[in-house]
């Protein structure tokens, strides 16, 4: 690990208006989440819109996943080095550029290019959380980071009905023009109201490490996301998985030996960081299982006996309350974090998610059943996602906040990718036939729900290995209190903590 201390940027800006900073950063998180959701209603129609085969058209979705996985840790590290607000603005600019390219697309290649550019903006939420640590008063941090984390769910939940309405009533390109317009608004608000963090590490960017991580992640996630289409036993998928293991192991050895690594693996191996990230993978898996099951249950024909025969618009309206519940849970999550510690908050959230899935196994025959279940799971996710940044920031120095938060976001993304693959296998294997059409059986959906509950319980178990509570005000205090030497609470933890 580099021994370079975080150094404040000379001059600085006036004390920020906290409410405005929090509102703008949360809005930026919602915009990024909306970008990921807006495309969902048109996925079945993409082959027709782009004059491409279904297997090729789905690259418009896969490309965003791959770009986001690579961009998130890299953007976080660059933000720590050269300025988090600057990197945040670059990410929003990439979102706008990608949205415009998609809005002008009539064929597959430019659509994929645009979706890659949009995926490169995925680091907005971890960057925003890291800015909050640097510029907000310590007493505001727990609630603000919980709200910022909830913005992902809010954007996703509210974006689906809005996207379905636009897709049903306007040309599909309007979806991307809306995304571009929202990105421009977010960029302007950030420019005017969000100050640049004074905490930076400087140093040399780890280009070799970033290329190695990119190659390993792309190999891993490509195998996971395309395994169902290409065949899990195919040479391509097996080759990609082997390549991922070899590349990531070699990358790890390199990162341990370089002086200024992209990811400080020694910090990542600390018990609090390690088990928070492992719990994040399990919870990311659990959360995404619901996103796969509920829309299909709502849209399958009633003649199946368990489908509800609803439109995509109805699906969006059913899932929308989940985002509002996540937002409502932010202050409650923050209060538990302040009084009992973020470990308790995360464990509580994992248990609530598990309860939601257990209820879904027995309550799935009415629309109100699915609204209830989605709200319960949304409440659990709101608790958990609000606690993760506090746990991460309580164990890393301020100079590594953006990189550490971005890595945690990547862990959740990996969990959702595994959920998509495993749930896809279950739903493809457990089917029933209605004439010439085969659809997932009722037991297939119940199996996926049971797996989701198990993943949430696994997350709870992993949380038990996280060290016991420290006061959040000490764990994640704003580094501005550290003085000109940059020796704040995070740096003190870095100096006094045992290095692996």
Order of alpha helices (4+ residues) and beta strands (2+ residues): beta-alpha-alpha-alpha-alpha-alpha-alpha-alpha-alpha-alpha-beta-alpha-alpha-alpha-alpha-alpha-alpha-alpha-alpha-beta-beta-alpha-alpha-alpha
